[in-house]
Amino acid sequence: MIDLTKFRFSVIYSIDVPSRPARDEDLESLTPPDYGKRGWECTERGPSECNYGKGWRPGRHRKHVNVLTFEQFCDFIEYVGLFVEKCQTLGSLGAPGCGGLSPAVPFQSDAIASIQRCFVTPIPPDSLFPDPDQLPLPGMEIPMPQFETVEQEMWEWFTDGAYSARKEAESVGIPEQVFD
């Protein structure tokens, strides 16, 4: 078993909403929560390229990036309503803290009135500097030993979203009050 609580999570989160969003699915309500010191960076803002029928043109689009701790990542996916997709991707291009092309695990939402996708690159603890808030430099090669094994663990840990991930964390000795 891999202890994902020691990993950081490089996140690329994309949101698209139609021009007339449902009351509870407004773009602002889907914006990720702020974590203070290292906040989210909005890298794309503008019209949506999605066209899923009447009401989608001219939709709105945002893309946010950040590198999160395990606890922050659990809070984030719970806040915006994401769940893990058990499929492989081609990876993530330009993931924060990773640079270039890096392996990624996809997450999505089942919301009807929005399209939310998230590509997450788990950064192993041995790839981090002694200061956990310091990230590898852009373009720096991050060792990703046995990504398939890490990917399988992500699928298992996050099968029921943040709830199951927190239960897995408890099984490796992380107390529940850490998430309060």
C-alpha angles and dihedrals in degrees: 000000000000117000103230091181088080094053128091118223121224105207133197107184122187126191129188124180130178122252089259104040122194113257096261097038101063115145093245093055089055094051110115119255119261118250099192115230098040106030131185118278117217104218099172131035128165145069119350119249090206118107110185098155137286114002097025097094118104092017125162129248136196133175122197130187134194144143112240139188118238092262093048091047091052090049091048098051090044092049096051096033103244129160131190120263112219097222137097123251135200086247139253124297116215097359109182112263091013109064123197120025116338133174114264142190114220125228127184144174128240092214113138099211099047141039113227121177129171131187114200127194111194109218111210117233093242089060092060126090120244087265103067091207091059114087131203112273117263110274092019112137111247114204108236103186114196096347090183089063092049090046091053090050091050089052091050098042096046099037090118096029123248092340095065092040091055090049090052089049090054089053090058092048106270108138117233093236089070087076097053 
